Amino acid sequence: MPAKSLPRFLLASHEPALLSATEPILLALGVRVEVVLSAQAALAAMTSHNAPDLALVDANLPDMPMGQLLAALRAETGSARFPIVLISDTVGEEWTNLLAEGLIDDLVLRGDEVAIWQLRLGLALRTHALEHELETLRAASAQNAQLDRLTGVYNREALMAMLFRETDRVQRSNSSLCLALFDIDDFGHWNSRLGVNACDELLCQVAARTERLLRSYDLLGRPGLDEFLVVLPGCGMDSAVMLAERLRMDVFSAPFHVAGESIRLSACFGIASSNGRSPVVVLREAEVALERARDAGPESIECFGESSRPLPAPVTLLSQSSGDELLAW
């Protein structure tokens, strides 16, 4: 195995006898060894971007008490990114307290046999790897719980939680926030005609096209079967209408290709402004505006609190010059 790919252990001690006895044990484990001679040097190595895979630290390091060293490490990193094994003469109350608090992962005695050292260091590495894997799985599970399983955008519950946070920010900064709710016109027809699988693919394509047009801090979710909600921080009503018009053109004017056919979809949009009010109220206003847009006809955009907007002109790609044989409803 190339040297750079070997695990790297930090060995921190100022005692030549301990270093000469310990370094061969570590090398026999098939690792690279970095030696430091003081607590300050150990802290710098453990908080660097190139942190070790395991730190083996002498409890008798000079220039800083062990408890202070470990507290400084936690303050710098939040939590250890690698296991820490303490080398001590005895198992005292201070060290057992450090173990209980999670500041160290294990302890070895200077007089332990080589096999014991190898066993405990290997165990510390494996335990830390399993804990890291578990934490990664937990984070992935928490993230997946926020997402719509079909399209990968946020689900209704996650959107509402984020909306409450965004509303708090609007109230603190006196900024603007708009919601743009849209749904696909006559989606039930396509469900009947193309089947569930093809329509699931349509929804995924709509979500993907919409995400490409949004800013990095905008939020996109799917609160209903064929409904999508766009949360627009820092966006007033006029800007939200402009985005809805762009979505209508850039998302829905080009045909969708599923089940070997070119499908032309359209959508209606309902827009509401937050003004720092309850997200539940604002979402309901967006739903009312969307209902009004549905009543006005396909491709309509309506804003809550404003009179009905005129129907938009047909988009260019609906003409015969588009070159696609489109199925339209």
C-alpha positions in Angstrom: 0.0 0.0 0.0 1.4 3.5 -0.9 2.6 5.4 2.2 0.2 8.2 1.6 -2.8 5.9 1.8 -1.7 4.3 5.1 -3.5 5.5 8.3 -1.6 8.3 10.1 -1.2 8.1 13.9 -0.1 11.0 16.0 2.2 10.1 18.8 2.6 12.8 21.4 5.2 12.4 24.1 8.4 14.0 25.3 9.9 10.9 26.9 12.5 9.2 24.6 12.0 5.8 26.3 8.3 5.9 25.6 8.8 7.0 22.0 11.4 4.3 21.2 9.1 1.6 22.7 5.9 2.8 21.2 6.9 3.7 17.6 7.7 0.1 16.6 4.3 -1.0 17.9 2.5 1.5 15.7 4.6 0.7 12.7 3.8 -3.0 13.2 0.1 -2.0 12.8 0.9 -0.8 9.3 0.5 2.9 9.9 2.5 6.1 9.4 3.6 7.8 12.6 4.0 11.5 13.3 5.8 12.4 16.5 5.3 15.6 18.5 7.0 16.5 21.8 4.7 18.9 23.5 1.0 19.5 24.3 1.0 22.7 22.2 2.4 20.8 19.2 -0.1 18.0 19.8 -3.0 20.5 19.8 -1.8 22.2 16.6 -1.5 18.8 14.9 -5.0 17.7 16.0 -6.7 20.9 15.0 -5.0 21.2 11.6 -6.8 20.5 8.3 -4.6 17.4 8.0 -5.8 15.8 11.2 -4.5 12.3 12.1 -6.6 9.1 12.0 -5.8 8.4 15.6 -4.0 10.4 18.4 -1.9 8.6 21.0 -1.2 11.1 23.7 1.1 10.8 26.8 -0.7 12.0 29.9 2.7 13.5 31.1 3.1 15.9 28.3 4.7 19.2 29.4 3.4 22.8 29.1 -0.3 22.0 29.4 -2.5 19.9 31.7 -4.2 17.1 29.9 -7.7 18.3 30.8 -6.9 21.7 29.4 -5.5 20.2 26.2 -8.6 18.1 25.6 -10.9 21.0 26.4 -9.0 23.2 24.0 -9.3 20.5 21.3 -13.1 20.3 21.8 -13.4 24.1 21.7 -11.6 24.1 18.4 -13.3 21.2 16.6 -16.6 20.8 18.4 -16.0 17.0 18.6 -13.1 14.8 17.8 -12.7 13.8 14.1 -10.6 10.9 15.2 -10.1 8.6 18.3 -7.9 9.8 21.1 -6.1 7.2 23.2 -4.3 8.3 26.4 -1.1 6.7 27.6 -0.9 6.7 31.4 0.9 5.0 34.4 -2.4 4.3 36.2 -6.2 4.3 35.6 -7.1 7.2 38.0 -10.4 9.0 38.6 -9.3 11.9 36.4 -8.9 9.6 33.4 -12.1 7.7 33.9 -13.9 11.0 34.1 -12.4 12.0 30.7 -13.6 8.6 29.3 -17.1 9.2 30.7 -17.2 12.7 29.2 -16.1 11.4 25.8 -13.0 13.5 25.7 -10.9 10.4 25.2 -11.8 7.2 23.5 -9.6 4.8 25.4 -6.6 4.5 27.7 -3.5 2.2 27.6 -1.0 1.7 30.4 2.8 2.2 29.7 3.5 -1.3 31.1 0.9 -3.2 28.9 2.2 -5.8 26.6 2.5 -5.1 22.9 -0.5 -7.3 22.0 -2.7 -5.3 24.4 -1.6 -2.0 22.8 -2.4 -3.4 19.3 -5.8 -4.7 20.4 -6.9 -1.5 22.1 -5.7 0.8 19.3 -7.4 -1.4 16.6 -10.6 -1.4 18.7 -10.5 2.4 19.1 -10.2 2.8 15.3 -13.0 0.4 14.5 -15.3 1.9 17.1 -14.7 5.4 15.8 -15.3 4.3 12.2 -18.6 2.7 13.2 -19.7 5.8 15.1 -18.8 7.9 12.1 -20.8 5.6 9.8 -23.8 5.7 12.2 -23.7 9.5 12.3 -23.6 9.7 8.5 -26.6 7.4 8.3 -28.5 9.5 10.8 -27.7 12.6 8.8 -28.8 11.0 5.6 -32.0 9.7 7.2 -32.8 13.2 8.6 -32.2 14.7 5.1 -34.4 12.1 3.4 -37.2 12.7 5.8 -37.4 16.3 4.5 -37.6 15.3 0.8 -40.4 14.2 -1.5 -39.5 10.6 -2.4 -40.5 11.0 -6.0 -39.0 14.4 -7.1 -36.3 15.0 -4.5 -37.6 18.5 -3.6 -38.8 19.3 -0.1 -42.0 17.8 1.2 -44.9 19.8 2.7 -43.7 19.3 6.3 -40.2 20.4 5.6 -41.4 23.4 3.6 -43.6 24.6 6.5 -40.8 24.3 9.0 -38.5 26.3 6.6 -41.3 28.9 6.0 -41.6 29.6 9.7 -37.8 30.2 9.9 -37.9 32.4 6.8 -40.8 34.3 8.3 -38.8 34.9 11.5 -36.0 36.4 9.3 -38.5 38.6 7.5 -39.8 39.9 10.8 -36.3 40.6 12.1 -35.0 42.3 9.0 -38.2 43.8 7.7 -37.5 42.2 4.3 -39.8 40.7 1.7 -40.9 37.1 1.0 -43.3 35.7 -1.5 -44.7 32.3 -2.3 -45.4 31.1 -5.8 -47.7 28.0 -5.8 -48.3 26.3 -9.2 -50.0 23.2 -10.4 -50.1 21.4 -13.7 -53.2 22.0 -15.8 -55.4 18.9 -16.3 -52.9 16.5 -14.8 -55.6 14.0 -14.2 -56.1 13.6 -17.9 -52.4 12.8 -18.4 -52.5 10.3 -15.5 -55.4 8.5 -17.2 -53.8 8.6 -20.6 -50.2 7.9 -19.9 -50.3 6.0 -16.7 -48.8 6.6 -13.3 -45.1 5.8 -14.1 -45.0 8.2 -17.1 -46.7 10.9 -15.0 -44.2 10.4 -12.2 -41.5 11.0 -14.7 -43.3 14.2 -15.8 -43.3 15.5 -12.3 -39.6 14.8 -11.9 -38.9 16.7 -15.1 -41.0 19.6 -13.9 -39.1 19.7 -10.6 -35.7 19.5 -12.3 -36.5 22.3 -14.8 -37.8 24.5 -12.0 -34.8 24.0 -9.8 -32.4 25.1 -12.6 -34.2 28.5 -12.7 -34.1 29.2 -8.9 -31.5 31.0 -6.8 -29.4 29.0 -4.4 -31.4 30.2 -1.4 -34.9 29.8 -2.9 -36.8 26.8 -1.8 -38.8 24.4 -3.9 -41.2 21.8 -2.6 -44.1 19.6 -3.6 -47.0 20.1 -1.2 -49.5 18.2 -3.4 -49.8 15.6 -6.2 -49.3 18.0 -9.1 -48.5 21.2 -7.1 -45.2 22.8 -6.5 -44.4 25.6 -4.1 -41.5 28.1 -4.6 -40.4 30.1 -1.5 -38.7 33.3 -2.6 -36.8 35.2 0.2 -36.1 38.8 -0.5 -38.6 38.8 -3.4 -41.5 41.3 -3.7 -44.7 40.7 -5.6 -43.6 42.1 -8.9 -40.4 40.0 -8.9 -42.4 36.9 -7.9 -44.7 37.5 -10.9 -41.7 37.9 -13.2 -40.4 34.5 -11.9 -43.8 32.9 -12.5 -43.8 34.2 -16.1 -40.3 32.8 -16.6 -41.3 29.5 -15.2 -44.3 29.4 -17.5 -42.0 30.1 -20.4 -38.8 28.2 -19.6 -40.3 25.2 -17.8 -43.6 24.6 -19.6 -43.1 25.9 -23.2 -40.6 23.2 -24.2 -42.2 19.7 -24.6 -41.7 16.9 -22.1 -40.6 13.6 -23.5 -42.0 10.5 -21.8 -43.3 7.1 -22.9 -42.0 7.8 -26.4 -44.2 10.8 -26.8 -43.8 14.6 -26.7 -46.1 16.1 -24.1 -47.0 19.8 -23.9 -47.9 20.8 -20.3 -49.0 24.1 -18.8 -49.5 25.4 -15.3 -51.4 28.0 -13.3 -49.7 30.1 -10.7 -50.9 31.7 -7.4 -48.7 34.2 -5.7 -49.0 35.7 -2.2 -46.7 38.1 -0.2 -45.7 37.3 3.4 -45.3 40.7 5.0 -44.1 38.8 8.1 -47.4 37.1 8.7 -48.1 33.5 9.6 -46.9 31.1 6.9 -50.2 29.2 7.3 -52.1 32.3 6.4 -49.8 33.2 3.4 -49.9 29.7 2.0 -53.7 29.8 2.2 -53.7 33.1 0.3 -51.4 31.5 -2.4 -53.9 28.6 -2.6 -56.8 31.1 -3.1 -54.8 32.9 -5.8 -54.1 29.5 -7.5 -57.8 28.7 -7.4 -58.6 32.0 -9.1 -55.9 31.3 -11.7 -57.5 27.9 -12.5 -60.8 29.6 -13.0 -59.2 32.1 -15.4 -57.8 29.3 -17.6 -54.6 27.5 -18.4 -51.3 29.4 -17.9 -52.9 32.1 -15.8 -51.0 33.9 -13.1 -52.9 35.4 -10.2 -51.8 37.4 -7.1 -53.7 37.4 -3.9 -55.3 40.8 -3.2 -55.1 42.0 -6.8 -57.7 41.9 -9.5 -57.5 39.1 -12.1 -54.6 39.4 -14.5 -55.2 39.1 -18.3 -54.5 35.7 -19.8 -51.0 35.5 -21.2 -50.4 35.2 -24.9 -49.5 31.7 -26.2 -45.8 30.9 -26.0 -43.8 30.8 -29.2 -43.0 27.1 -29.0 -46.6 26.2 -29.4 -46.4 27.2 -33.1 -45.9 24.7 -35.9 -42.3 26.0 -36.2 -41.4 24.2 -33.0 -40.8 21.1 -35.0 -42.4 18.8 -32.4 -45.6 16.9 -32.7 -47.1 17.7 -29.4 -49.9 16.0 -27.5 -51.9 18.8 -25.9 -55.1 18.7 -23.9 
